[in-house]
């Protein structure tokens, strides 16, 4: 019996509990984030919350501590869910797509060499969207998919790689990430507010000025400064992602001005966009990391892929590099051809030679990309 898939995984992910938890390569960042959340919370519990028990009638001040504990529990839960969930990794192909599978798409060159097309167009909600070939994963990326250079994986609906959770943020953990940053914002606001209440309580009990009360409760001042700084970070992220969700964009698309002066084919209206993120079922992982993989079969596939790329006199598949695709996009943008970058509103594309390429039709939001792979890495 061979090893499990996660033991053969070519990405930089780290796995826990026999492949049940999928972490990013910088998983230690999660521990740092946990410390930055838990330590101030302990200071708040011991130096502020417990002194407010008797400041409310019928010991209702206990609710202050209970609410803080609930906030902390939810924040840590969504942090761990974000960092340990498969973000939507696309299984790698064992070898490049065969030319025979796409007889209408390839372009023949000299010396019998065959070059697969750099891009492929799929139709999303009536608008043609350009997808690119990934040299590392040896596949055409699904729409909105991008290759993370940190994790070395193609991720569906790639948003960004978050160093604070040590994981890519994609289709399967974006909801958890948003809940993490939004609840962290509420926790910062709550701690700041309760520290203000405690300083006011000290002023009333000792009949002193605000400066004297602040001097007598240094922990409250430190917590107020810390939470004020943090709320700008996590609060800014919360409102930014609310904007992205309402317009159905990703951070990657927004930073690259993907839909500037263009129609966003994924924007179905604010209500539908919010429902798509918060109410839609999370799709199952396309990888069964605990499935067993045959060592001999895996080695044969690697040898076949090596022979496929190193064959001399026979037809060889050549593909452009990632840098070449990015340079082409930049060149098209410089030439002012805004519709040729990612979205072709009329469903067709013209190259510099005047030749017209026809888009490949796909379904509205889903297509053959949704095929699930267990032991096989191929999605075709």
C-alpha positions as semicolon CSV with decimal commas, in nm:
position;residue;x (nm);y (nm);z (nm)
1;X;0,000;0,000;0,000
2;X;0,137;0,341;-0,103
3;X;0,153;0,662;0,090
4;X;-0,132;0,907;0,123
5;X;-0,177;1,198;-0,116
6;X;-0,070;1,464;0,136
7;X;0,264;1,283;0,176
8;X;0,327;1,319;-0,200
9;X;0,188;1,674;-0,223
10;X;0,408;1,900;-0,436
11;X;0,281;2,225;-0,289
12;X;0,436;2,390;0,015
13;X;0,144;2,315;0,246
14;X;0,185;2,156;0,586
15;X;-0,060;1,892;0,706
16;X;-0,175;1,791;1,052
17;X;-0,367;1,491;1,182
18;X;-0,298;1,271;0,884
19;X;-0,395;1,525;0,620
20;X;-0,719;1,634;0,785
21;X;-0,595;1,991;0,842
22;X;-0,435;2,181;0,552
23;X;-0,205;2,465;0,660
24;X;0,003;2,708;0,461
25;X;0,384;2,699;0,453
26;X;0,411;2,981;0,711
27;X;0,191;2,810;0,969
28;X;0,394;2,960;1,255
29;X;0,228;3,292;1,177
30;X;-0,095;3,150;1,319
31;X;0,071;3,105;1,659
32;X;0,188;3,468;1,653
33;X;-0,162;3,587;1,567
34;X;-0,309;3,378;1,849
35;X;-0,065;3,535;2,096
36;X;-0,153;3,888;1,976
37;X;-0,519;3,811;2,045
38;X;-0,507;3,600;2,362
39;X;-0,252;3,797;2,568
40;X;-0,441;4,133;2,556
41;X;-0,764;3,943;2,626
42;X;-0,616;3,789;2,942
43;X;-0,502;4,135;3,056
44;X;-0,854;4,264;2,995
45;X;-1,012;3,979;3,192
46;X;-0,780;4,016;3,490
47;X;-0,732;4,395;3,510
48;X;-1,058;4,542;3,381
49;X;-1,353;4,304;3,347
50;X;-1,338;4,153;3,694
51;X;-1,341;4,496;3,859
52;X;-1,663;4,586;3,680
53;X;-1,861;4,302;3,840
54;X;-1,990;4,517;4,126
55;X;-2,049;4,833;3,925
56;X;-2,379;4,703;3,791
57;X;-2,687;4,597;3,993
58;X;-2,755;4,230;4,065
59;X;-2,401;4,143;3,957
60;X;-2,500;4,190;3,595
61;X;-2,143;4,305;3,537
62;X;-2,060;3,935;3,491
63;X;-2,212;3,974;3,144
64;X;-1,915;4,197;3,050
65;X;-1,678;3,906;3,105
66;X;-1,910;3,653;2,938
67;X;-1,946;3,866;2,624
68;X;-1,569;3,914;2,601
69;X;-1,512;3,539;2,635
70;X;-1,767;3,471;2,359
71;X;-1,602;3,723;2,129
72;X;-1,259;3,571;2,195
73;X;-1,385;3,217;2,135
74;X;-1,546;3,310;1,804
75;X;-1,240;3,500;1,684
76;X;-1,006;3,210;1,760
77;X;-1,247;2,958;1,606
78;X;-1,271;3,143;1,275
79;X;-0,896;3,204;1,278
80;X;-0,827;2,831;1,304
81;X;-1,094;2,749;1,043
82;X;-0,937;2,998;0,802
83;X;-0,583;2,872;0,850
84;X;-0,659;2,496;0,845
85;X;-0,915;2,471;0,562
86;X;-0,831;2,383;0,204
87;X;-0,884;2,724;0,038
88;X;-0,985;2,566;-0,291
89;X;-0,666;2,408;-0,425
90;X;-0,693;2,285;-0,784
91;X;-0,541;1,936;-0,826
92;X;-0,234;1,938;-1,048
93;X;-0,222;1,750;-1,374
94;X;0,037;1,474;-1,391
95;X;0,139;1,587;-1,741
96;X;0,053;1,875;-1,978
97;X;-0,273;1,852;-2,175
98;X;-0,234;1,632;-2,480
99;X;-0,249;1,805;-2,816
100;X;-0,489;1,542;-2,944
101;X;-0,742;1,655;-2,685
102;X;-0,759;1,999;-2,843
103;X;-0,707;1,962;-3,219
104;X;-0,863;2,299;-3,296
105;X;-0,664;2,504;-3,048
106;X;-0,297;2,430;-3,108
107;X;-0,065;2,615;-3,341
108;X;0,208;2,425;-3,529
109;X;0,555;2,570;-3,550
110;X;0,877;2,475;-3,727
111;X;1,051;2,140;-3,681
112;X;0,729;1,967;-3,590
113;X;0,693;2,155;-3,263
114;X;0,341;2,218;-3,139
115;X;0,249;2,511;-2,924
116;X;-0,064;2,508;-2,711
117;X;-0,252;2,840;-2,693
118;X;-0,138;3,073;-2,418
119;X;-0,492;3,143;-2,307
120;X;-0,839;3,002;-2,341
121;X;-1,168;3,191;-2,329
122;X;-1,471;3,069;-2,133
123;X;-1,809;3,241;-2,116
124;X;-1,936;3,353;-1,775
125;X;-2,281;3,509;-1,760
126;X;-2,268;3,597;-2,128
127;X;-1,921;3,755;-2,112
128;X;-1,603;3,589;-2,237
129;X;-1,334;3,563;-1,967
130;X;-0,974;3,480;-2,048
131;X;-0,809;3,199;-1,855
132;X;-0,435;3,127;-1,857
133;X;-0,222;2,818;-1,858
134;X;-0,025;2,738;-1,540
135;X;0,317;2,589;-1,610
136;X;0,356;2,460;-1,255
137;X;0,021;2,283;-1,226
138;X;0,009;2,199;-1,601
139;X;-0,352;2,306;-1,650
140;X;-0,564;2,590;-1,775
141;X;-0,676;2,779;-1,468
142;X;-1,049;2,804;-1,406
143;X;-1,196;3,157;-1,406
144;X;-1,088;3,365;-1,103
145;X;-0,820;3,109;-1,021
146;X;-0,461;3,219;-0,964
147;X;-0,137;3,048;-0,867
148;X;-0,009;3,145;-0,521
149;X;0,368;3,177;-0,527
150;X;0,386;3,126;-0,149
151;X;0,186;2,802;-0,129
152;X;0,277;2,693;-0,485
153;X;-0,083;2,598;-0,565
154;X;-0,354;2,715;-0,800
155;X;-0,644;2,832;-0,583
156;X;-1,006;2,877;-0,689
157;X;-1,143;3,230;-0,651
158;X;-0,804;3,336;-0,520
159;X;-0,835;3,645;-0,300
160;X;-0,489;3,684;-0,145
161;X;-0,233;3,508;0,068
162;X;-0,272;3,631;0,425
163;X;0,050;3,626;0,630
164;X;-0,142;3,662;0,956
165;X;-0,326;3,331;0,910
166;X;-0,045;3,169;0,710
167;X;-0,283;3,049;0,442
168;X;-0,428;3,141;0,104
169;X;-0,772;3,296;0,112
170;X;-0,988;3,141;-0,157
171;X;-1,329;3,004;-0,238
172;X;-1,355;2,759;0,052
173;X;-1,225;2,971;0,343
174;X;-1,312;3,328;0,242
175;X;-1,626;3,326;0,457
176;X;-1,423;3,218;0,761
177;X;-1,165;3,488;0,694
178;X;-1,427;3,763;0,676
179;X;-1,590;3,645;0,999
180;X;-1,248;3,642;1,165
181;X;-1,157;4,002;1,076
182;X;-1,508;4,138;1,143
183;X;-1,537;3,973;1,486
184;X;-1,182;4,083;1,569
185;X;-1,297;4,438;1,492
186;X;-1,593;4,404;1,726
187;X;-1,366;4,261;1,998
188;X;-1,132;4,563;1,969
189;X;-1,424;4,806;1,989
190;X;-1,569;4,618;2,289
191;X;-1,240;4,619;2,482
192;X;-1,190;4,990;2,411
193;X;-1,544;5,071;2,528
194;X;-1,520;4,865;2,848
195;X;-1,184;5,022;2,937
196;X;-1,348;5,363;2,899
197;X;-1,629;5,252;3,131
198;X;-1,375;5,132;3,385
199;X;-1,186;5,464;3,386
200;X;-1,517;5,646;3,434
201;X;-1,595;5,412;3,723
202;X;-1,260;5,496;3,888
203;X;-1,333;5,868;3,850
204;X;-1,672;5,832;4,018
205;X;-1,549;5,611;4,303
206;X;-1,246;5,824;4,393
207;X;-1,380;6,162;4,288
208;X;-1,070;6,236;4,085
209;X;-0,986;6,378;3,746
210;X;-0,959;6,171;3,432
211;X;-0,580;6,198;3,438
212;X;-0,564;6,063;3,793
213;X;-0,800;5,780;3,702
214;X;-0,587;5,692;3,401
215;X;-0,275;5,689;3,618
216;X;-0,442;5,444;3,857
217;X;-0,540;5,204;3,575
218;X;-0,241;5,175;3,340
219;X;-0,364;4,841;3,204
220;X;-0,676;5,013;3,073
221;X;-0,470;5,276;2,893
222;X;-0,246;5,013;2,734
223;X;-0,548;4,814;2,620
224;X;-0,715;5,125;2,478
225;X;-0,404;5,217;2,279
226;X;-0,357;4,860;2,157
227;X;-0,720;4,813;2,054
228;X;-0,728;5,157;1,890
229;X;-0,429;5,065;1,672
230;X;-0,566;4,719;1,589
231;X;-0,912;4,846;1,500
232;X;-0,767;5,053;1,218
233;X;-0,613;4,739;1,072
234;X;-0,889;4,481;1,115
235;X;-1,164;4,742;1,086
236;X;-1,020;4,868;0,759
237;X;-1,003;4,512;0,630
238;X;-1,364;4,453;0,733
239;X;-1,501;4,753;0,544
240;X;-1,277;4,686;0,245
241;X;-1,400;4,328;0,217
242;X;-1,760;4,441;0,264
243;X;-1,707;4,654;-0,046
244;X;-1,549;4,362;-0,232
245;X;-1,833;4,129;-0,134
246;X;-2,103;4,377;-0,235
247;X;-1,942;4,415;-0,581
248;X;-1,832;4,048;-0,608
249;X;-1,462;4,118;-0,649
250;X;-1,154;3,961;-0,499
251;X;-0,860;4,147;-0,350
252;X;-0,641;4,019;-0,635
253;X;-0,884;4,149;-0,897
254;X;-0,929;4,482;-0,723
255;X;-0,557;4,551;-0,685
256;X;-0,499;4,469;-1,051
257;X;-0,788;4,696;-1,161
258;X;-0,937;4,394;-1,332
259;X;-1,281;4,552;-1,376
260;X;-1,186;4,916;-1,414
261;X;-1,402;5,054;-1,698
262;X;-1,516;4,698;-1,765
263;X;-1,824;4,495;-1,688
264;X;-1,779;4,251;-1,399
265;X;-1,940;3,923;-1,512
266;X;-1,968;3,799;-1,153
267;X;-2,152;4,102;-1,011
268;X;-2,514;3,990;-0,981
269;X;-2,629;4,271;-0,751
270;X;-2,558;4,341;-0,385
271;X;-2,820;4,102;-0,244
272;X;-2,711;3,812;-0,464
273;X;-2,343;3,883;-0,396
274;X;-2,395;3,880;-0,020
275;X;-2,602;3,562;-0,044
276;X;-2,333;3,400;-0,257
277;X;-2,067;3,458;0,013
278;X;-2,262;3,404;0,335
279;X;-2,545;3,166;0,245
280;X;-2,420;2,943;-0,037
281;X;-2,291;2,600;0,054
282;X;-1,914;2,569;0,067
283;X;-1,810;2,339;-0,219
284;X;-1,629;2,019;-0,124
285;X;-1,255;2,000;-0,161
286;X;-1,126;1,875;-0,496
287;X;-0,849;1,688;-0,313
288;X;-0,878;1,388;-0,088
289;X;-0,548;1,434;0,092
290;X;-0,598;1,113;0,288
291;X;-0,641;0,896;-0,022
292;X;-0,368;0,643;-0,092
293;X;-0,143;0,698;-0,395
294;X;0,044;0,420;-0,574
295;X;0,416;0,499;-0,555
296;X;0,495;0,307;-0,875
297;X;0,217;0,474;-1,071
298;X;0,325;0,814;-0,947
299;X;0,687;0,751;-1,053
300;X;0,576;0,623;-1,394
301;X;0,370;0,937;-1,449
302;X;0,669;1,155;-1,360
303;X;0,890;0,961;-1,603
304;X;0,627;0,989;-1,876
305;X;0,601;1,361;-1,817
306;X;0,979;1,391;-1,837
307;X;0,988;1,200;-2,167
308;X;0,700;1,410;-2,295
309;X;0,895;1,732;-2,238
310;X;1,239;1,599;-2,340
311;X;1,146;1,423;-2,665
312;X;1,359;1,553;-2,949
313;X;1,250;1,439;-3,298
314;X;0,879;1,402;-3,223
315;X;0,619;1,665;-3,175
316;X;0,671;1,854;-2,851
317;X;0,426;2,067;-2,661
318;X;0,566;2,410;-2,573
319;X;0,390;2,656;-2,354
320;X;0,458;3,017;-2,263
321;X;0,591;3,105;-1,921
322;X;0,404;3,302;-1,656
323;X;0,631;3,599;-1,720
324;X;0,546;3,594;-2,091
325;X;0,175;3,601;-2,014
326;X;0,215;3,890;-1,771
327;X;0,428;4,082;-2,024
328;X;0,161;4,024;-2,289
329;X;-0,109;4,159;-2,058
330;X;0,102;4,465;-1,983
331;X;0,169;4,516;-2,353
332;X;-0,201;4,494;-2,434
333;X;-0,280;4,740;-2,156
334;X;-0,016;4,982;-2,287
335;X;-0,162;4,963;-2,634
336;X;-0,498;5,067;-2,494
337;X;-0,673;4,740;-2,570
338;X;-0,862;4,720;-2,242
339;X;-1,103;4,453;-2,359
340;X;-0,823;4,209;-2,448
341;X;-0,684;4,177;-2,093
342;X;-0,938;3,958;-1,920
343;X;-1,292;4,021;-2,041
344;X;-1,424;4,036;-2,394
345;X;-1,772;4,182;-2,379
346;X;-1,867;4,081;-2,731
347;X;-1,743;3,725;-2,676
348;X;-1,465;3,739;-2,938
349;X;-1,101;3,842;-2,950
350;X;-0,879;3,978;-3,227
351;X;-0,504;3,940;-3,218
352;X;-0,248;4,166;-3,380
353;X;-0,266;3,970;-3,705
354;X;-0,637;4,031;-3,736
355;X;-0,732;3,668;-3,679
356;X;-1,046;3,606;-3,481
357;X;-1,058;3,343;-3,210
358;X;-1,384;3,196;-3,091
359;X;-1,451;3,159;-2,721
360;X;-1,521;2,826;-2,560
361;X;-1,864;2,812;-2,401
362;X;-1,911;2,715;-2,041
363;X;-2,195;2,730;-1,793
364;X;-2,303;3,046;-1,615
365;X;-2,113;3,001;-1,289
366;X;-1,994;2,639;-1,299
367;X;-1,830;2,426;-1,562
368;X;-1,621;2,114;-1,605
369;X;-1,366;2,268;-1,367
370;X;-1,579;2,134;-1,078
371;X;-1,468;1,773;-1,133
372;X;-1,343;1,629;-0,804
373;X;-1,017;1,435;-0,792
374;X;-0,942;1,181;-0,523
375;X;-0,616;1,009;-0,601
376;X;-0,567;1,136;-0,953
377;X;-0,439;1,491;-0,990
378;X;-0,603;1,547;-1,329
379;X;-0,909;1,768;-1,357
380;X;-0,977;1,701;-1,723
